[in-house]
Amino acid sequence: MKIIIDIYHKSNLFILYREKIHLDYEIATLRHLNYYYGV
């Protein structure tokens, strides 16, 4: 049972990590646009 929980927990962490990268990328893109176009 513990192994299943560990796998589940790790996959959740991976999803959160991937989402964080995605958000960081979007924020960086928005900053980039702001810098160039003064949006």
C-alpha positions as CSV (number, residue, x, y, z in Angstrom):
1,M,0.0,0.0,0.0
2,K,2.8,2.4,0.9
3,I,4.4,2.0,-2.6
4,I,1.1,2.9,-4.3
5,I,0.9,6.1,-2.1
6,D,4.5,6.9,-2.8
7,I,3.9,6.6,-6.6
8,Y,0.8,8.7,-6.3
9,H,2.6,11.4,-4.3
10,K,5.5,11.5,-6.7
11,S,3.2,11.8,-9.7
12,N,1.4,14.7,-7.9
13,L,4.7,16.4,-7.3
14,F,5.6,16.0,-10.9
15,I,2.4,17.5,-12.0
16,L,2.8,20.4,-9.7
17,Y,6.4,20.9,-10.8
18,R,5.3,20.8,-14.5
19,E,2.5,23.3,-13.7
20,K,5.0,25.6,-12.0
21,I,7.4,25.5,-15.0
22,H,4.4,26.3,-17.2
23,L,3.4,29.3,-15.0
24,D,7.0,30.5,-14.8
25,Y,7.2,30.3,-18.6
26,E,4.0,32.3,-19.0
27,I,5.1,34.9,-16.6
28,A,8.4,35.2,-18.3
29,T,6.6,35.6,-21.7
30,L,4.4,38.3,-20.3
31,R,7.3,40.2,-18.8
32,H,9.1,39.9,-22.2
33,L,6.1,41.3,-24.0
34,N,5.8,44.1,-21.4
35,Y,9.4,44.9,-21.9
36,Y,9.2,45.2,-25.6
37,Y,5.7,46.6,-26.2
38,G,5.0,48.3,-22.9
39,V,1.6,46.5,-22.7
